[in-house]
């Protein structure tokens, strides 16, 4: 793995993103969200002891401009992808956001900052009292899709942790490789780490939370063959959670892990799993253990629990459920996947909602 110093997006880039969105929304009449002093905007602190987050893989949320990195269905003259369909997807997503009313939205499979801006503009134009003035985005250079976060609250810091590792086939378990063969690292999405501080009359002192947003390697190419890369991503996340805890932050990790709950290493602590680090493990709790929901992703006629929330430190989950009502599910209750040819559907994943108690 690279050193910590080599893994973060420059403060200048992140600061520019914060200021851009903050100034944009402030100038459009959302002054209730900000306090102004000497021309500098500062976000008002949270006034509640809970925090609501929605995590959602949006399924190939490309914009209408062609960059050459899009998936095949979105490229070329034969594609049915249009500006009109893109605008419909943006408006539909913004409608969902306002109906869910979460404090923070974590999205996977978003193409670029242009999509973020279009979402922000649509929210501001169509809805009074826009309440997510901070937006962050990260993806690997040259990649097709990345991850995005919309937040009511101003982050203290934002880091995108890249992963560079060398691996060899450990055994002869992989049918495509012999033991000891080197493995070529595929494109791996950065781990987003966003740190917040909250204070209010309901809280005893300041509460610090580190939010991690992931989209781990899929199982395309084979579940066993790709597991080595998810293990590397798990080790990176474990190390960053451990660092956040040592810095006095509670940790919340969410996103599309492409790994069912049953595939993790269960901890001796009820309702918890152990993330495997480089030399040790980090124990985190999962609300899936107490959930009656079948899953958030439906593939080959089976439900999977691959969209997760995990917690460590002085934070607990007071409510967790898969959002399975509305037109993002079919009449049979499964995700209504987006179809570029018809323009119908929303995503092949369901959104997952979590309410956190800041203890």
C-alpha positions as CSV (number, residue, x, y, z in Angstrom):
1,X,0.0,0.0,0.0
2,X,1.1,3.5,-0.6
3,X,2.0,5.8,2.2
4,X,-0.7,8.0,3.8
5,X,0.8,11.2,2.3
6,X,0.6,9.8,-1.2
7,X,-3.0,8.8,-1.0
8,X,-5.0,12.0,-0.5
9,X,-6.5,14.3,-3.1
10,X,-4.9,17.7,-2.7
11,X,-6.5,20.1,-0.2
12,X,-6.7,22.7,-2.9
13,X,-8.9,20.5,-5.0
14,X,-11.2,19.5,-2.1
15,X,-11.4,23.0,-0.8
16,X,-12.3,24.3,-4.2
17,X,-15.2,21.8,-4.4
18,X,-16.5,22.8,-0.9
19,X,-16.3,26.5,-1.7
20,X,-17.9,26.1,-5.1
21,X,-21.0,24.3,-3.9
22,X,-21.3,26.4,-0.7
23,X,-21.1,29.7,-2.6
24,X,-23.5,28.4,-5.3
25,X,-26.2,27.5,-2.9
26,X,-25.7,30.5,-0.7
27,X,-26.1,32.8,-3.6
28,X,-29.4,31.1,-4.6
29,X,-31.2,31.9,-1.4
30,X,-30.3,29.2,1.1
31,X,-28.8,31.5,3.7
32,X,-30.6,29.6,6.4
33,X,-28.0,26.9,6.0
34,X,-25.0,29.2,6.6
35,X,-23.6,31.8,8.8
36,X,-21.5,34.5,7.1
37,X,-18.6,36.4,8.7
38,X,-16.3,38.7,6.9
39,X,-17.3,37.1,3.6
40,X,-16.4,33.6,4.7
41,X,-19.1,31.0,4.9
42,X,-19.3,28.5,7.8
43,X,-21.8,25.7,8.2
44,X,-24.0,25.6,11.3
45,X,-23.3,22.5,13.4
46,X,-25.7,19.7,13.8
47,X,-28.4,20.2,16.3
48,X,-29.5,16.6,16.8
49,X,-27.8,13.5,18.3
50,X,-28.7,11.3,15.3
51,X,-27.5,11.2,11.7
52,X,-29.3,9.7,8.8
53,X,-27.4,8.3,5.8
54,X,-28.6,6.6,2.5
55,X,-26.2,4.4,0.6
56,X,-27.1,3.6,-3.0
57,X,-25.4,2.1,-6.1
58,X,-27.1,4.2,-8.9
59,X,-26.1,1.8,-11.7
60,X,-24.1,3.4,-14.5
61,X,-25.2,7.1,-13.9
62,X,-23.5,8.6,-17.0
63,X,-24.0,12.1,-18.2
64,X,-25.1,12.9,-21.8
65,X,-21.6,13.9,-23.1
66,X,-19.4,11.3,-24.6
67,X,-15.9,10.9,-23.1
68,X,-15.1,7.5,-24.6
69,X,-15.0,5.8,-21.1
70,X,-18.7,5.0,-21.1
71,X,-20.0,1.5,-21.2
72,X,-21.0,0.1,-24.6
73,X,-24.8,0.7,-24.2
74,X,-24.0,4.5,-23.7
75,X,-21.7,4.9,-26.7
76,X,-22.0,5.2,-30.5
77,X,-24.8,5.9,-33.0
78,X,-26.6,2.7,-32.1
79,X,-26.9,3.7,-28.5
80,X,-30.4,4.8,-27.3
81,X,-28.8,7.0,-24.7
82,X,-29.9,10.7,-25.1
83,X,-29.8,14.0,-23.3
84,X,-33.5,13.7,-22.6
85,X,-33.0,10.4,-20.8
86,X,-30.2,11.7,-18.8
87,X,-32.2,14.7,-17.6
88,X,-35.0,12.4,-16.7
89,X,-32.6,10.3,-14.6
90,X,-31.3,13.4,-12.8
91,X,-34.8,14.7,-12.0
92,X,-36.0,11.3,-10.8
93,X,-32.9,10.9,-8.5
94,X,-33.5,14.4,-7.1
95,X,-37.1,13.6,-6.3
96,X,-36.0,10.5,-4.5
97,X,-33.4,12.4,-2.5
98,X,-36.0,14.9,-1.2
99,X,-38.5,12.2,-0.3
100,X,-35.8,10.2,1.6
101,X,-34.6,13.3,3.5
102,X,-31.3,11.8,4.6
103,X,-28.6,14.0,6.1
104,X,-26.0,12.4,3.9
105,X,-26.3,10.5,0.6
106,X,-23.5,8.2,-0.6
107,X,-23.8,7.2,-4.2
108,X,-21.8,4.6,-6.2
109,X,-21.4,4.5,-10.0
110,X,-21.5,8.2,-10.8
111,X,-19.5,9.3,-13.9
112,X,-18.1,12.7,-13.0
113,X,-18.4,16.1,-11.4
114,X,-20.6,17.3,-14.2
115,X,-23.3,14.9,-13.0
116,X,-22.8,16.2,-9.4
117,X,-23.3,19.8,-10.7
118,X,-26.5,18.8,-12.6
119,X,-27.9,17.1,-9.5
120,X,-27.1,20.2,-7.4
121,X,-28.7,22.5,-10.0
122,X,-31.8,20.4,-10.3
123,X,-32.3,20.3,-6.5
124,X,-31.8,24.0,-6.2
125,X,-34.1,24.9,-9.1
126,X,-36.9,22.5,-8.3
127,X,-37.0,22.4,-4.5
128,X,-37.2,25.2,-2.0
129,X,-34.7,25.0,0.9
130,X,-31.9,22.9,-0.6
131,X,-30.3,21.0,2.3
132,X,-27.1,19.3,0.8
133,X,-24.7,22.1,0.1
134,X,-21.6,20.0,0.2
135,X,-20.7,17.5,-2.5
136,X,-17.7,15.3,-2.9
137,X,-16.6,13.0,-5.7
138,X,-13.8,10.5,-6.3
139,X,-12.8,8.1,-9.0
140,X,-9.6,6.5,-10.3
141,X,-8.0,8.3,-13.2
142,X,-9.3,7.0,-16.5
143,X,-12.1,5.0,-14.8
144,X,-15.7,5.1,-16.1
145,X,-17.4,5.6,-12.8
146,X,-16.7,6.8,-9.2
147,X,-18.4,7.6,-5.9
148,X,-20.2,10.7,-4.8
149,X,-21.4,12.1,-1.4
150,X,-24.0,14.9,-0.8
151,X,-24.0,16.2,2.8
152,X,-25.9,18.7,4.9
153,X,-22.9,19.1,7.1
154,X,-19.5,20.5,6.3
155,X,-16.7,18.0,6.3
156,X,-13.5,18.7,8.2
157,X,-11.5,16.8,5.7
158,X,-11.7,14.6,2.7
159,X,-9.2,12.0,1.5
160,X,-9.4,9.5,-1.4
161,X,-7.2,6.6,-0.6
162,X,-5.7,4.8,-3.6
163,X,-4.6,1.2,-3.4
164,X,-1.4,-0.2,-5.0
165,X,-0.5,-3.8,-4.1
166,X,1.3,-6.7,-5.6
167,X,-0.2,-10.2,-5.3
168,X,0.5,-13.7,-6.4
169,X,-1.7,-16.7,-6.5
170,X,-1.4,-18.2,-3.0
171,X,-2.5,-21.7,-3.8
172,X,-3.7,-23.8,-6.8
173,X,-7.3,-23.0,-5.9
174,X,-7.7,-20.7,-8.9
175,X,-8.4,-22.8,-12.0
176,X,-7.0,-20.1,-14.3
177,X,-3.6,-19.7,-12.5
178,X,-0.9,-21.8,-11.0
179,X,0.4,-21.2,-7.5
180,X,2.9,-18.4,-7.3
181,X,1.8,-16.7,-10.6
182,X,1.8,-12.9,-10.3
183,X,-1.6,-11.2,-10.5
184,X,-2.1,-8.0,-12.4
185,X,-4.0,-5.4,-10.3
186,X,-7.3,-4.4,-12.0
187,X,-8.8,-0.9,-11.7
188,X,-9.8,-0.4,-8.0
189,X,-11.9,2.5,-6.9
190,X,-10.4,4.8,-4.2
191,X,-11.6,4.6,-0.6
192,X,-13.4,7.8,0.3
193,X,-12.7,9.0,3.9
194,X,-14.7,12.1,5.1
195,X,-14.4,13.4,8.6
196,X,-17.0,15.4,10.5
197,X,-17.4,17.0,13.9
198,X,-20.8,17.4,15.5
199,X,-21.8,19.4,18.6
200,X,-25.2,20.3,20.0
201,X,-27.1,20.6,23.3
202,X,-28.1,17.0,23.0
203,X,-24.5,15.8,22.9
204,X,-22.0,15.6,25.7
205,X,-19.1,17.4,24.0
206,X,-18.0,17.2,20.4
207,X,-18.6,14.0,18.5
208,X,-16.3,13.1,15.7
209,X,-17.2,10.7,12.9
210,X,-15.2,9.4,10.0
211,X,-17.4,8.2,7.1
212,X,-15.9,5.7,4.7
213,X,-17.5,5.2,1.3
214,X,-16.5,2.1,-0.7
215,X,-17.2,0.4,-4.0
216,X,-15.2,-2.8,-3.9
217,X,-14.1,-5.0,-6.9
218,X,-17.0,-6.9,-8.4
219,X,-17.0,-10.7,-9.0
220,X,-16.7,-10.4,-12.7
221,X,-14.0,-12.7,-13.9
222,X,-14.7,-15.2,-11.1
223,X,-15.6,-14.9,-7.5
224,X,-12.4,-16.7,-6.3
225,X,-10.1,-14.9,-8.8
226,X,-11.4,-11.5,-7.7
227,X,-11.5,-12.2,-4.0
228,X,-7.8,-11.3,-3.6
229,X,-8.5,-7.7,-4.6
230,X,-11.5,-7.4,-2.3
231,X,-9.3,-8.7,0.5
232,X,-6.7,-5.9,-0.3
233,X,-9.5,-3.3,-0.2
234,X,-10.7,-4.8,3.1
235,X,-7.2,-4.5,4.6
236,X,-7.0,-0.8,3.5
237,X,-10.4,-0.1,5.1
238,X,-9.4,-1.9,8.3
239,X,-6.2,0.2,8.5
240,X,-8.1,3.5,8.0
241,X,-10.8,2.6,10.5
242,X,-8.1,1.8,13.1
243,X,-6.4,5.1,12.3
244,X,-9.7,7.0,12.7
245,X,-10.4,5.4,16.0
246,X,-6.9,6.2,17.3
247,X,-7.5,9.9,16.3
248,X,-10.7,10.0,18.4
249,X,-13.2,9.4,15.6
250,X,-16.0,6.9,15.5
251,X,-16.2,5.1,12.2
252,X,-19.0,4.5,9.7
253,X,-18.4,2.5,6.5
254,X,-21.0,2.1,3.8
255,X,-21.3,1.4,0.1
256,X,-21.3,-1.5,-2.3
257,X,-18.8,-4.1,-1.0
258,X,-19.7,-6.7,-3.6
259,X,-19.4,-9.1,-0.7
260,X,-22.3,-10.7,1.1
261,X,-22.5,-10.6,4.8
262,X,-22.0,-14.4,4.9
263,X,-18.7,-14.0,3.1
264,X,-17.1,-11.9,5.9
265,X,-15.3,-13.3,8.9
266,X,-17.8,-13.3,11.8
267,X,-16.6,-12.0,15.1
268,X,-17.0,-13.5,18.5
269,X,-19.0,-10.4,19.4
270,X,-22.7,-11.0,18.4
271,X,-23.7,-8.9,15.4
272,X,-20.2,-8.1,14.4
273,X,-17.6,-9.1,11.9
274,X,-13.8,-8.8,11.8
275,X,-12.2,-6.8,8.9
276,X,-9.0,-8.5,8.0
277,X,-6.1,-5.9,8.2
278,X,-2.5,-6.4,7.0
279,X,-1.4,-7.8,10.4
280,X,-4.5,-7.9,12.6
281,X,-8.2,-7.3,12.4
282,X,-10.7,-4.6,13.3
283,X,-14.1,-5.5,14.7
284,X,-17.1,-3.7,13.4
285,X,-20.9,-4.1,13.9
286,X,-23.4,-4.7,11.1
287,X,-27.1,-4.0,11.2
288,X,-27.8,-6.7,8.7
289,X,-27.7,-9.2,11.6
290,X,-30.9,-7.8,13.1
291,X,-32.6,-7.0,9.8
292,X,-35.6,-8.9,8.4
293,X,-34.9,-7.6,4.8
294,X,-33.8,-10.2,2.3
295,X,-31.2,-8.1,0.7
296,X,-30.5,-5.0,-1.5
297,X,-29.4,-6.6,-4.7
298,X,-31.2,-9.3,-6.7
299,X,-29.1,-11.4,-9.1
300,X,-29.9,-14.8,-10.8
301,X,-33.1,-15.1,-8.7
302,X,-31.3,-14.6,-5.4
303,X,-31.1,-11.8,-2.9
304,X,-27.6,-10.6,-1.8
305,X,-26.6,-8.4,1.1
306,X,-23.7,-6.7,-0.5
307,X,-24.7,-3.0,0.3
308,X,-23.5,-2.5,3.8
309,X,-23.2,-0.2,6.8
310,X,-20.5,-1.0,9.4
311,X,-19.8,0.8,12.7
312,X,-17.0,1.1,15.2
313,X,-16.5,3.4,18.2
314,X,-19.1,5.6,20.0
315,X,-21.8,5.2,17.4
316,X,-24.7,2.8,17.1
317,X,-27.5,2.1,14.6
318,X,-31.0,3.0,15.8
319,X,-32.8,2.2,12.5
320,X,-31.7,0.2,9.4
321,X,-33.7,-0.9,6.4
322,X,-33.7,-1.4,2.7
323,X,-36.0,1.2,1.0
324,X,-38.2,-1.1,-1.1
325,X,-41.3,1.1,-1.8
326,X,-42.0,3.3,-4.8
327,X,-41.1,3.0,-8.5
328,X,-37.5,1.9,-7.9
329,X,-38.9,-1.6,-7.2
330,X,-40.9,-3.8,-9.5
331,X,-44.4,-5.1,-8.6
332,X,-42.5,-8.2,-7.3
333,X,-40.4,-6.1,-4.9
334,X,-37.1,-6.5,-6.6
335,X,-34.9,-3.6,-7.8
336,X,-36.2,-2.0,-11.0
337,X,-32.9,-1.9,-13.0
338,X,-32.3,1.0,-15.4
339,X,-32.8,0.1,-19.1
340,X,-31.0,2.6,-21.4
341,X,-33.1,1.4,-24.3
342,X,-36.4,2.2,-22.8
343,X,-35.4,4.8,-20.3
344,X,-37.3,2.9,-17.6
345,X,-36.2,1.7,-14.2
346,X,-33.9,3.3,-11.7
347,X,-31.1,0.9,-10.5
348,X,-30.3,-2.7,-10.1
349,X,-29.6,-2.0,-6.4
350,X,-32.0,-0.8,-3.7
351,X,-31.1,2.2,-1.5
352,X,-30.2,1.3,2.1
353,X,-31.2,3.7,4.9
354,X,-29.5,3.9,8.3
355,X,-30.1,6.2,11.3
356,X,-27.1,6.5,13.6
357,X,-27.1,7.5,17.2
358,X,-24.1,9.6,18.2
359,X,-23.5,8.4,21.7
